[in-house]
Amino acid sequence: MPKNIVVAALAAFGMLSSTFALAEVTTDIATPTENSLEAPVIIADASVALEDAVEPGKESNFVQPTPRPSTADGVDTLAELVAESGGRSELDAEANCLASAIYYEARSESLSGQLAVAHVVIQRARSGRFPSSLCGVVTQPGQFSFVRSGHLPAAPVNSGQWKTATAIARIAQQGSWQNPVKGALYFHAANVAPGWAKERVTRIGGHVFYR
């Protein structure tokens, strides 16, 4: 056999072997094996994932959920409710009388103490033993010393304490905060001893309350 024919045959055989080897390698790469599959990632808490995704040095847009409020009005303290209730619409006559009693009788007391005075006025009006309106209770002769001849003094509308009193009046009328002196119809300053034969309810700040 001529030498050049033998060389050509050997070359052809070598190219054919390389083609088979390449096809085998390509098939192995293209076909994934069971071990190459990634396991699914389970996120137990989406909020944690959001926080962890923020790059160092960058501000997070994650907002912590607000705790459920402890009251129906969405507030946790009486002070928050007073702040929320202040500066609303003008008072009607009844609310103005109630706010006047709160301001002149208890403006130096705690918010709870002011609310207690407000509820005494409201409970008197509902008791059937006093006038049936708030203004009637407040202006009843011999009951509140700040009342002169059945008339209320002018309201100090620019006073912060007056604004607090108006907020307390609204809260008491709406019943949007717990009444601290349920059933109380009377109160006096804690530094006096009138000797009343009445059932004592409680003392709040500088006032003692009775049924």
C-alpha positions in Angstrom: 0.0 0.0 0.0 1.4 3.4 -0.9 2.8 5.3 2.1 0.7 8.4 1.6 -2.6 6.3 1.7 -1.5 4.8 5.1 -0.8 8.2 6.6 -4.2 9.6 5.4 -6.0 6.6 6.9 -4.3 7.0 10.2 -5.2 10.8 10.3 -8.8 10.1 9.5 -9.0 7.5 12.3 -7.5 10.0 14.8 -10.1 12.7 13.9 -12.9 10.3 14.2 -11.7 9.2 17.7 -11.5 12.9 18.8 -15.0 13.5 17.6 -16.4 10.7 19.7 -14.5 11.8 22.8 -15.7 15.4 22.5 -19.3 14.2 22.1 -19.0 12.2 25.3 -17.6 15.1 27.3 -20.3 17.5 25.9 -23.1 15.1 26.9 -21.7 14.8 30.4 -21.7 18.6 30.9 -25.2 19.2 29.4 -26.9 16.5 31.5 -27.3 17.6 35.1 -26.9 15.0 37.8 -29.1 14.7 40.9 -26.3 16.1 43.1 -26.1 19.3 41.2 -29.7 20.5 42.2 -29.8 23.1 44.9 -32.0 22.5 47.9 -35.0 24.9 48.3 -34.5 27.8 50.6 -37.2 28.3 53.3 -37.7 31.7 54.8 -39.5 31.5 58.1 -39.9 35.2 58.7 -40.2 37.5 55.7 -39.3 40.6 57.8 -36.0 39.0 58.7 -35.2 38.4 55.1 -36.0 42.0 54.2 -33.7 43.3 56.9 -30.9 40.9 56.0 -31.1 41.9 52.4 -30.0 45.5 53.1 -26.4 46.1 52.1 -24.0 47.4 54.8 -23.9 51.2 55.0 -27.3 51.6 53.3 -30.5 52.7 55.0 -33.2 50.0 55.4 -36.7 50.6 54.1 -38.0 47.9 56.4 -40.7 49.3 58.8 -41.3 47.4 62.0 -45.0 46.6 62.4 -46.8 48.8 65.0 -47.9 46.9 68.1 -51.7 46.6 68.4 -53.1 49.5 70.4 -54.4 48.8 73.9 -57.5 50.8 73.4 -60.1 51.2 70.7 -58.9 54.7 70.0 -55.5 53.4 69.1 -53.7 55.0 72.1 -52.0 53.5 75.2 -52.2 56.3 77.7 -54.6 59.0 78.8 -52.1 61.6 77.9 -52.0 60.4 74.3 -55.8 60.5 74.2 -55.9 64.0 75.6 -53.3 65.1 72.9 -55.5 63.5 70.2 -58.7 65.0 71.5 -57.4 68.6 71.9 -58.0 71.3 69.3 -61.2 69.9 67.9 -64.4 71.6 67.1 -65.9 74.3 69.3 -67.6 73.2 72.6 -71.3 73.1 72.9 -72.9 74.6 76.1 -72.9 71.4 78.0 -69.3 70.6 77.2 -68.3 74.1 78.1 -69.9 73.8 81.5 -68.1 70.5 82.1 -64.8 71.9 81.0 -65.2 74.9 83.3 -65.8 72.6 86.3 -62.6 70.6 85.4 -60.6 73.8 84.9 -61.6 75.6 88.0 -61.8 72.6 90.3 -59.0 70.4 89.1 -56.6 72.1 86.6 -53.6 71.5 88.9 -54.5 67.8 89.3 -53.2 64.9 87.2 -55.1 64.0 84.1 -56.8 61.1 86.0 -57.7 63.5 88.7 -59.3 65.9 86.2 -61.2 63.0 84.6 -62.5 62.0 88.0 -64.0 65.5 88.6 -65.6 65.4 85.1 -67.2 62.1 85.9 -68.6 63.3 89.2 -70.4 66.1 87.3 -71.7 63.6 84.6 -72.8 61.1 87.3 -74.7 63.8 89.2 -76.6 64.7 86.0 -77.6 61.0 85.5 -78.4 60.2 89.1 -81.8 61.8 89.4 -80.7 63.5 92.6 -79.3 66.6 91.0 -80.2 68.7 87.9 -80.4 66.6 84.8 -78.1 68.7 82.6 -74.3 69.3 83.0 -74.8 73.0 83.2 -77.5 72.6 85.8 -75.2 70.5 87.9 -72.3 73.0 87.6 -74.4 76.1 88.3 -76.5 74.6 91.1 -76.4 77.1 94.0 -73.9 76.2 96.8 -72.0 73.5 94.8 -69.0 75.0 93.1 -67.4 78.1 94.5 -66.2 79.4 91.1 -69.8 80.0 90.0 -71.1 83.5 90.7 -74.8 84.0 90.8 -75.4 81.1 88.5 -72.9 82.3 85.9 -69.6 80.8 84.8 -66.5 82.9 84.5 -65.1 83.6 81.0 -63.2 80.7 79.7 -59.4 81.3 79.3 -59.4 79.9 75.8 -55.7 80.6 75.2 -54.6 78.7 78.2 -52.9 75.3 77.8 -54.7 74.1 81.0 -58.0 75.1 79.5 -57.3 73.2 76.3 -56.5 70.2 78.5 -59.8 70.6 80.4 -61.8 70.7 77.1 -60.1 67.5 76.0 -60.9 65.8 79.3 -64.5 67.0 79.0 -64.8 65.4 75.6 -63.2 62.1 76.8 -65.5 61.9 79.8 -68.6 62.6 77.7 -67.6 60.0 75.1 -66.6 57.5 77.7 -63.4 56.8 75.7 -61.3 56.2 78.8 -62.0 54.2 82.0 -63.9 56.1 84.7 -61.7 56.1 87.8 -64.5 57.0 90.2 -67.6 55.0 89.2 -70.6 56.0 91.2 -69.0 59.0 92.9 -71.3 62.0 93.4 -69.2 64.1 95.8 -65.6 65.1 96.3 -63.6 67.4 98.5 -60.1 68.7 98.9 -57.9 66.2 100.8 -56.6 68.8 103.2 -60.1 69.3 104.7 -62.3 66.9 106.8 -66.0 67.6 106.3 -67.0 64.6 108.3 -69.4 63.3 105.6 -71.3 60.1 106.4 -70.8 58.8 102.9 -69.1 55.8 101.3 -65.6 56.7 100.3 -64.6 55.6 96.8 -61.0 56.6 96.4 -58.5 59.4 96.6 -56.9 60.8 93.5 -54.3 63.5 94.0 -55.6 66.3 96.1 -59.3 65.1 96.1 -61.2 62.5 97.9 -64.3 61.0 96.2 -67.5 59.6 97.7 -70.8 58.0 96.7 
